[in-house]
Amino acid sequence: MALAIEAKRQIFSTNQRHKTDTGSSEVQIALLSARIALLTEHFKTHNKDHGSRNGLRILIAKRRRLLTYLRNTDPERYKAVLTRLGIRR
């Protein structure tokens, strides 16, 4: 399940560190969080979609690794991302 282009632009604009930033940890975590939320809503109606559920687990693991990297390199940015995105950790 892909995100719409406008949704991606909105995520980029709210999480960028500078004007052309599309690949920093904050942006990647925000994109993964949006896709995770989209898949979570999908499973409320399609609870037997096990293929997509495996994809969701992969996305969650990728986001967890990025959060661990960010926590180890810059704890202030880590805390800011958690509060901005509402991620419980």
Backbone as CSV, one residue per row, in Angstrom:
resi,resn,N_x,N_y,N_z,CA_x,CA_y,CA_z,C_x,C_y,C_z
1,MET,0.841,-1.170,0.000,0.000,0.000,0.000,0.893,1.242,0.000
2,ALA,0.859,1.938,-1.076,1.709,3.107,-1.223,0.985,4.356,-0.731
3,LEU,1.777,5.314,-0.327,1.226,6.595,0.091,1.020,7.479,-1.129
4,ALA,0.039,8.347,-1.059,-0.199,9.295,-2.136,0.936,10.324,-2.172
5,ILE,1.132,10.905,-3.336,2.220,11.861,-3.520,2.051,13.065,-2.607
6,GLU,0.837,13.554,-2.468,0.595,14.714,-1.606,0.857,14.370,-0.142
7,ALA,0.529,13.157,0.254,0.800,12.740,1.635,2.303,12.702,1.889
8,LYS,3.060,12.214,0.907,4.516,12.182,1.046,5.088,13.589,1.131
9,ARG,4.587,14.476,0.302,5.075,15.860,0.344,4.804,16.500,1.692
10,GLN,3.647,16.215,2.261,3.305,16.746,3.574,4.256,16.199,4.634
11,ILE,4.557,14.909,4.562,5.485,14.298,5.512,6.881,14.888,5.354
12,PHE,7.314,15.076,4.108,8.622,15.683,3.865,8.694,17.075,4.474
13,SER,7.675,17.881,4.234,7.717,19.272,4.687,7.705,19.384,6.212
14,THR,7.047,18.470,6.891,6.987,18.575,8.346,8.186,17.951,9.049
15,ASN,8.954,17.094,8.370,10.048,16.386,9.031,11.421,16.673,8.451
16,GLN,11.520,17.537,7.461,12.805,17.826,6.831,13.717,18.601,7.761
17,ARG,15.015,18.339,7.631,16.007,19.100,8.382,16.436,20.327,7.589
18,HIS,16.385,20.241,6.263,16.636,21.377,5.378,15.741,21.228,4.161
19,LYS,15.797,22.178,3.248,14.825,22.253,2.155,14.801,21.040,1.242
20,THR,15.934,20.440,0.949,15.982,19.326,0.005,16.158,17.976,0.689
21,ASP,15.891,17.905,1.966,16.090,16.673,2.727,14.927,15.712,2.510
22,THR,15.238,14.545,1.927,14.216,13.511,1.768,14.695,12.164,2.287
23,GLY,15.908,12.096,2.831,16.436,10.809,3.223,16.981,10.733,4.634
24,SER,16.794,11.780,5.429,17.308,11.725,6.791,16.506,10.718,7.606
25,SER,17.035,10.351,8.739,16.373,9.365,9.588,14.978,9.822,9.996
26,GLU,14.828,11.101,10.293,13.522,11.609,10.710,12.480,11.422,9.617
27,VAL,12.850,11.735,8.387,11.921,11.619,7.269,11.585,10.149,7.014
28,GLN,12.594,9.293,7.052,12.347,7.870,6.828,11.441,7.286,7.903
29,ILE,11.656,7.666,9.154,10.815,7.174,10.244,9.388,7.670,10.077
30,ALA,9.225,8.920,9.666,7.883,9.469,9.468,7.153,8.752,8.325
31,LEU,7.867,8.468,7.232,7.252,7.747,6.113,6.849,6.334,6.527
32,LEU,7.725,5.662,7.245,7.392,4.313,7.707,6.211,4.336,8.676
33,SER,6.151,5.350,9.535,5.038,5.453,10.481,3.717,5.662,9.754
34,ALA,3.737,6.453,8.686,2.515,6.677,7.909,2.069,5.385,7.226
35,ARG,3.015,4.636,6.672,2.664,3.362,6.027,2.168,2.348,7.046
36,ILE,2.755,2.338,8.232,2.312,1.436,9.294,0.894,1.771,9.718
37,ALA,0.591,3.053,9.850,-0.762,3.466,10.216,-1.765,3.070,9.130
38,LEU,-1.365,3.209,7.871,-2.247,2.837,6.765,-2.537,1.339,6.785
39,LEU,-1.507,0.532,7.003,-1.698,-0.917,7.051,-2.502,-1.338,8.276
40,THR,-2.313,-0.654,9.382,-3.075,-0.978,10.587,-4.569,-0.760,10.347
41,GLU,-4.915,0.311,9.668,-6.313,0.556,9.318,-6.825,-0.515,8.354
42,HIS,-5.981,-0.947,7.443,-6.351,-1.973,6.475,-6.725,-3.275,7.185
43,PHE,-5.995,-3.603,8.245,-6.239,-4.865,8.942,-7.503,-4.845,9.788
44,LYS,-8.065,-3.691,10.020,-9.330,-3.641,10.761,-10.469,-4.242,9.949
45,THR,-10.360,-4.180,8.626,-11.395,-4.770,7.776,-10.950,-6.058,7.101
46,HIS,-9.645,-6.238,6.927,-9.115,-7.423,6.249,-8.187,-8.172,7.208
47,ASN,-8.777,-8.801,8.209,-7.947,-9.391,9.250,-7.266,-10.687,8.829
48,LYS,-7.613,-11.270,7.697,-6.970,-12.506,7.252,-5.935,-12.274,6.150
49,ASP,-5.536,-11.048,5.944,-4.542,-10.710,4.925,-3.143,-10.922,5.511
50,HIS,-2.710,-12.172,5.520,-1.456,-12.504,6.191,-0.230,-12.060,5.399
51,GLY,-0.328,-11.939,4.113,0.799,-11.462,3.311,1.153,-10.029,3.646
52,SER,0.140,-9.200,3.746,0.386,-7.807,4.113,0.814,-7.687,5.568
53,ARG,0.349,-8.593,6.404,0.746,-8.571,7.810,2.253,-8.827,7.938
54,ASN,2.782,-9.702,7.091,4.224,-9.932,7.081,4.957,-8.662,6.648
55,GLY,4.426,-7.965,5.665,5.012,-6.699,5.242,4.985,-5.670,6.357
56,LEU,3.902,-5.670,7.137,3.799,-4.751,8.272,4.887,-5.046,9.295
57,ARG,5.130,-6.301,9.566,6.192,-6.664,10.516,7.553,-6.188,10.019
58,ILE,7.792,-6.296,8.725,9.055,-5.831,8.148,9.190,-4.320,8.314
59,LEU,8.110,-3.573,8.055,8.140,-2.117,8.212,8.399,-1.718,9.659
60,ILE,7.768,-2.418,10.590,7.959,-2.106,12.006,9.402,-2.359,12.418
61,ALA,9.981,-3.445,11.933,11.368,-3.752,12.263,12.325,-2.719,11.675
62,LYS,12.036,-2.272,10.465,12.886,-1.262,9.824,12.818,0.057,10.594
63,ARG,11.603,0.434,11.017,11.446,1.671,11.792,12.160,1.549,13.137
64,ARG,12.081,0.377,13.762,12.746,0.165,15.041,14.262,0.310,14.896
65,ARG,14.825,-0.239,13.812,16.260,-0.105,13.586,16.664,1.352,13.359
66,LEU,15.852,2.086,12.615,16.152,3.507,12.398,16.063,4.295,13.704
67,LEU,15.074,3.971,14.532,14.949,4.657,15.820,16.137,4.342,16.729
68,THR,16.604,3.107,16.708,17.771,2.739,17.511,19.008,3.486,17.038
69,TYR,19.178,3.577,15.725,20.302,4.339,15.167,20.231,5.793,15.602
70,LEU,19.050,6.392,15.500,18.897,7.796,15.858,19.136,8.004,17.347
71,ARG,18.673,7.080,18.186,18.871,7.191,19.635,20.364,7.136,19.969
72,ASN,21.116,6.297,19.268,22.541,6.161,19.550,23.357,7.327,19.020
73,THR,22.938,7.943,17.926,23.725,9.026,17.330,23.347,10.402,17.862
74,ASP,22.053,10.652,18.059,21.616,11.980,18.502,20.348,11.852,19.346
75,PRO,20.494,11.731,20.674,19.327,11.518,21.541,18.295,12.649,21.500
76,GLU,18.724,13.885,21.253,17.764,14.992,21.205,16.837,14.863,20.007
77,ARG,17.407,14.545,18.849,16.585,14.342,17.649,15.660,13.140,17.837
78,TYR,16.151,12.110,18.504,15.353,10.914,18.786,14.113,11.280,19.603
79,LYS,14.317,12.029,20.675,13.198,12.431,21.526,12.218,13.322,20.762
80,ALA,12.747,14.200,19.920,11.883,15.087,19.138,11.023,14.296,18.158
81,VAL,11.608,13.283,17.533,10.856,12.455,16.578,9.760,11.685,17.298
82,LEU,10.080,11.130,18.461,9.082,10.367,19.206,7.891,11.233,19.604
83,THR,8.158,12.447,20.071,7.050,13.311,20.482,6.261,13.819,19.277
84,ARG,6.962,14.145,18.183,6.283,14.691,17.007,5.386,13.649,16.342
85,LEU,5.839,12.391,16.301,5.080,11.344,15.634,4.180,10.569,16.581
86,GLY,4.340,10.776,17.874,3.498,10.066,18.828,3.800,8.587,18.926
87,ILE,5.070,8.229,18.790,5.485,6.834,18.859,5.790,6.493,20.316
88,ARG,5.225,5.390,20.779,5.546,4.931,22.129,6.752,4.030,22.046
89,ARG,7.729,4.273,22.890,8.932,3.446,22.863,9.446,3.282,24.250
